Amino acid sequence: MDNVERRNGSTFHGDGVADAAESGIRLHETAVTYAGGEVAALGQPAELSPIDGRIKLRLLVDRTSIETFANDGEASMTSCFLPKKRITGLELYTKGGNVTIRTLRVIKRRASWSVQ
């Protein structure tokens, strides 16, 4: 990884170059994937072509939703789910090749409401 910035969080920005058959990020017991010219979140696919050989993803993650923006809005999708566990990890993976992650930034966002 050329540049990694982490801030305990729920907003993920990144871009990279992939020659893998599939690559993705797993979080909250689900995955956002890129394979065969498509980005998919919770099974919702959208066509996505690399720009200069790279794809760019921005994920906004809340307790029960993931908003995915690819290549600065070329593709976008919102997915809702009910996680089985409250705390889950973050995993980057590839199948059948390699991915070079050029940048990865994780930012913690504060709740927009207060818990009483």
Backbone torsions as a table, in degrees:
resi	resn	phi	psi	omega
1	MET	NA	130.2	-179.7
2	ASP	-75.6	-37.9	-174.4
3	ASN	-149.5	119.5	178.6
4	VAL	-128.3	128.4	177.1
5	GLU	-128.4	126.9	-178.2
6	ARG	-128.1	134.2	-179.8
7	ARG	-137.8	52.6	175.8
8	ASN	43.7	65.9	-167.0
9	GLY	-144.8	-163.3	-174.6
10	SER	-132.2	8.1	170.2
11	THR	-117.4	127.3	-177.5
12	PHE	-118.9	125.9	175.2
13	HIS	-119.5	137.0	176.7
14	GLY	-166.8	160.0	171.4
15	ASP	-147.1	155.2	-177.9
16	GLY	-167.3	178.3	-179.0
17	VAL	-119.3	130.7	-177.2
18	ALA	-127.1	136.1	166.8
19	ASP	-118.5	10.2	179.9
20	ALA	-77.2	153.0	175.0
21	ALA	-63.9	-34.6	177.3
22	GLU	-150.6	142.5	173.1
23	SER	-142.5	158.2	-178.9
24	GLY	-173.9	-178.9	177.0
25	ILE	-129.0	126.2	177.7
26	ARG	-104.1	131.3	176.6
27	LEU	-157.6	154.8	-178.5
28	HIS	47.3	41.9	176.2
29	GLU	62.8	18.6	178.0
30	THR	-139.8	-179.4	-177.1
31	ALA	-140.0	149.9	166.1
32	VAL	-111.0	122.8	-172.6
33	THR	-123.2	159.6	171.4
34	TYR	-131.0	123.4	179.1
35	ALA	-160.2	140.4	173.7
36	GLY	54.9	35.8	178.7
37	GLY	78.1	15.8	178.3
38	GLU	-130.7	141.5	167.9
39	VAL	-102.8	141.8	-178.8
40	ALA	-139.2	140.5	174.5
41	ALA	-131.8	124.4	-177.6
42	LEU	49.2	40.9	176.9
43	GLY	82.7	-4.8	177.1
44	GLN	-86.8	111.6	179.9
45	PRO	-93.5	152.4	172.6
46	ALA	-144.8	138.1	177.6
47	GLU	-64.0	140.9	180.0
48	LEU	-152.0	120.3	177.1
49	SER	-100.6	137.2	175.3
50	PRO	-61.0	148.4	174.4
51	ILE	-110.0	119.0	-174.8
52	ASP	53.5	38.3	177.4
53	GLY	77.9	8.5	-176.4
54	ARG	-126.9	152.5	168.9
55	ILE	-117.9	150.3	-179.0
56	LYS	-125.6	129.2	179.8
57	LEU	-122.6	142.9	170.2
58	ARG	-131.4	123.6	-178.8
59	LEU	-117.7	129.6	172.6
60	LEU	-109.2	119.4	-172.6
61	VAL	-117.3	130.3	176.8
62	ASP	-121.6	-175.1	-178.2
63	ARG	-59.2	-35.7	-176.4
64	THR	-132.4	17.5	179.4
65	SER	-147.6	154.6	173.1
66	ILE	-131.8	123.3	173.3
67	GLU	-104.8	126.8	-176.2
68	THR	-115.2	126.5	175.5
69	PHE	-122.3	123.4	-177.0
70	ALA	-116.2	138.3	179.5
71	ASN	47.2	54.6	175.7
72	ASP	56.4	37.8	174.8
73	GLY	100.6	0.4	176.4
74	GLU	-56.6	-37.2	173.6
75	ALA	-134.4	140.0	175.2
76	SER	-145.9	148.2	179.3
77	MET	-156.3	148.3	176.9
78	THR	-118.2	131.7	-177.7
79	SER	-130.1	135.4	177.2
80	CYS	-111.3	147.9	-179.9
81	PHE	-157.3	166.1	174.7
82	LEU	-116.9	104.0	-178.1
83	PRO	-67.1	143.7	178.8
84	LYS	-78.1	-29.4	-179.8
85	LYS	-117.4	149.3	179.7
86	ARG	-74.3	-42.3	-178.2
87	ILE	-113.1	126.1	177.5
88	THR	-131.6	163.4	-179.1
89	GLY	-92.9	-175.7	179.1
90	LEU	-124.3	131.5	-178.2
91	GLU	-137.2	130.5	172.0
92	LEU	-102.1	137.2	-177.0
93	TYR	-146.1	162.5	172.7
94	THR	-137.9	156.3	172.7
95	LYS	-131.6	126.7	173.8
96	GLY	71.6	36.2	176.9
97	GLY	157.4	-159.5	-175.4
98	ASN	-124.1	158.3	172.9
99	VAL	-132.6	134.4	171.5
100	THR	-104.4	116.0	177.8
101	ILE	-89.7	115.5	-177.2
102	ARG	-79.9	-41.7	176.1
103	THR	-144.1	148.6	173.7
104	LEU	-147.5	124.8	-179.4
105	ARG	-133.0	129.0	179.1
106	VAL	-119.5	126.4	-175.8
107	ILE	-127.1	131.0	176.4
108	LYS	-80.6	133.9	176.4
109	ARG	-110.2	143.1	176.7
110	ARG	-81.9	153.6	177.1
111	ALA	-64.0	144.5	179.2
112	SER	-88.0	-1.0	176.4
113	TRP	-136.4	161.1	178.7
114	SER	-101.6	143.3	179.3
115	VAL	-89.6	125.1	-177.9
116	GLN	-99.5	NA	NA
